[in-house]
Amino acid sequence: MQQEVSNFFIFKVSKQPIILLDAQFKILKISSYTKNQLFGSPKAPKNLRFEYLVADEDKKRVNRSLSEIKENQESAKIQLRLFYNKELKWVELDWQYIKKEGVVYLLGFGSFINTPEEDEILALETAEALKDAEEIGKMGSWWVNPKTLENHWSAGNFKIWGADSTEAPPPVSSILKKIHPEDADKVLQAIRSIGSKGKSTELNFRMRLDNKEP
């Protein structure tokens, strides 16, 4: 696979960042122009982990995202800051999971982007902090489209409800059945009220797991 990718013409001519990683996120290949900008030479150091090129503020988020791509065998776009020509530049890399002959690779096709607005950067950092809080505090995030009742869960919520995180979260109607009957209607009404009035509300409710007492 590595030999095949090394022959790709696009790696030689592209002025946008293209990066091939192994399963441990070590760099196998970088597009030629990007390599010169990153290292000042046509050769990259051997066994260099991708995080070495990433700004400190983004390292944990990028490593977590790459791990999720590998674990879930999916693709995802990641915005991050790279040390490019001795300066930090924002790029967006579209990572693809690849597996050939039992070997796993991650291939990132990128483009340079304008520096995000402060609130966008804050959103990225807040999302990462929330994931840390979920892991430490065994918490989860649950958000619902109040018009369609489309259900969304963070990884922590799958753990709380004992659901398979590789599948889509169950519909709201299914979740309401696991909530104590006295509380289920309050939860549904809260979702609808927030959707129509736009005002937040705090709500405690009892739920059942594995047919145990709520």
Protein Blocks (a to p, Z undefined) as FASTA:
>chain_A
ZZmmmmpmklmmpcbdcddddfkopafbdcfklmmmmnopabdcehiafklmpcfklmmm
mmmmmmmmmmnopaddddddddeehiacddddddddddeehiacddddddddddddfklm
mmmmmmmmmmmmmmmnopacddddfklopacddfklmmmnopafkbccddfklmmmmpcf
klmmmmmmmmmmmmmnopacdddddddeehiaZZ
